[in-house]
């Protein structure tokens, strides 16, 4: 179970770092209100990973966690640990870290690289096609790219 919690932890960190705009890229309140009024986008497909794939993702997530921790200051690592123990949501965690723009950029690169690595090395061609089709259908339904 320890590996499962690490995977969830790395996923939470990854989500928090990619889903939250940094203060330099923050949108005005009016844009955020408009975004909340738009219809919800269908969730991505649930990809079932076999045991070998799960193990590969665990290894990648452990590497990502080390890379992320290397970017953070000791104080930020401590805040991250406390936030995760308190089960804060990803947005609260990201805000509590008070990342610099450089840190935010570096963390986004780490997460994007790990996502690409998982996509290219762990997923089968069929699983990759499921994901590609999902994002193609979403881009057709929302050609403007939607709120970011």
C-alpha positions in Angstrom: 0.0 0.0 0.0 2.9 2.3 0.5 3.6 2.4 -3.2 0.0 3.2 -3.9 0.1 6.2 -1.6 3.3 7.4 -3.3 1.6 7.1 -6.6 -1.3 9.1 -5.3 1.1 11.6 -3.8 3.0 12.1 -7.0 -0.3 12.4 -8.9 -1.6 15.0 -6.5 1.6 17.0 -6.8 1.5 16.7 -10.6 -2.1 17.8 -10.7 -1.5 20.7 -8.4 1.5 21.9 -10.5 -0.2 21.6 -13.8 -3.7 22.7 -12.9 -3.0 25.8 -11.0 -2.0 29.0 -12.7 0.9 30.8 -11.1 0.4 34.4 -10.0 2.0 35.7 -13.2 -0.5 33.9 -15.3 -3.6 34.4 -13.1 -6.8 35.3 -14.8 -9.2 38.0 -13.8 -12.1 37.0 -11.6 -14.5 37.7 -14.5 -12.9 35.1 -16.7 -12.9 32.5 -14.0 -16.6 33.2 -13.4 -17.3 32.7 -17.1 -15.4 29.5 -17.2 -17.4 28.1 -14.3 -20.6 28.7 -16.3 -19.5 26.6 -19.3 -20.7 23.0 -19.5 -18.5 20.4 -17.9 -16.1 18.5 -20.1 -16.4 14.8 -20.1 -13.8 13.0 -18.0 -10.9 11.3 -19.7 -11.2 7.6 -20.3 -10.3 5.3 -17.5 -7.3 3.4 -18.6 -6.8 0.0 -16.9 -3.1 -0.6 -16.3 -1.8 -4.1 -15.8 0.6 -5.0 -12.9 3.7 -4.3 -15.0 2.4 -0.9 -16.1 1.5 0.0 -12.6 5.1 -0.9 -11.5 6.5 1.3 -14.3 4.3 4.2 -13.3 5.4 3.8 -9.6 9.1 4.0 -10.7 8.5 7.1 -12.8 6.5 8.7 -10.0 9.3 8.0 -7.5 11.7 9.7 -9.9 9.4 12.7 -10.3 9.0 13.1 -6.6 12.8 13.2 -6.2 13.1 15.8 -9.1 10.3 17.9 -7.5 11.9 17.8 -4.1 15.2 18.9 -5.7 13.5 22.0 -7.0 11.9 23.0 -3.7 13.6 24.7 -0.8 13.8 22.8 2.6 11.0 25.0 3.9 8.8 24.3 0.8 9.5 20.5 1.2 8.3 20.8 4.8 5.2 22.7 3.8 4.5 20.1 1.1 4.8 17.3 3.6 2.4 19.0 6.1 -0.1 19.9 3.3 -0.1 16.3 2.1 -0.6 14.9 5.6 -3.5 17.4 6.1 -4.9 16.1 2.8 -5.2 19.6 1.3 -6.5 19.9 -2.2 -3.9 20.5 -5.0 -4.7 24.2 -5.3 -4.1 24.8 -1.5 -0.9 22.8 -1.7 0.4 24.8 -4.6 -0.5 28.1 -2.9 1.1 27.1 0.3 4.4 26.4 -1.4 4.7 30.0 -2.7 6.7 28.9 -5.8 8.9 31.4 -7.7 8.2 31.7 -11.4 11.4 29.7 -12.1 10.3 26.9 -9.7 6.9 26.8 -11.3 8.3 26.6 -14.8 10.8 23.8 -13.8 8.1 21.8 -12.0 5.8 22.1 -15.0 8.6 20.8 -17.2 9.2 17.8 -14.8 5.5 16.9 -14.7 5.1 17.3 -18.5 8.2 15.2 -19.1 6.9 12.4 -16.8 3.5 12.5 -18.5 5.1 12.1 -21.9 7.3 9.3 -20.6 4.4 7.4 -19.2 2.4 7.9 -22.4 5.2 6.8 -24.7 6.8 4.0 -22.6 4.1 2.6 -20.4 0.8 2.7 -22.3 0.0 0.3 -25.1 -0.8 1.6 -28.6 -4.5 0.9 -27.9 -4.4 2.9 -24.6 -2.5 5.7 -26.4 -5.2 5.7 -29.1 -8.0 5.9 -26.4 -6.4 9.0 -24.9 -5.7 10.6 -28.3 -9.3 10.1 -29.4 -10.5 11.6 -26.2 -8.5 14.8 -26.6 -9.4 15.0 -30.3 -13.1 14.8 -29.4 -12.7 17.4 -26.7 -10.9 19.8 -29.1 -13.7 19.4 -31.6 -16.3 20.1 -28.9 -14.4 23.1 -27.6 -12.3 24.5 -30.5 -11.3 27.6 -28.6 -9.3 25.5 -26.2 -11.5 26.6 -23.4 -10.5 28.4 -20.2 -6.9 27.8 -19.0 
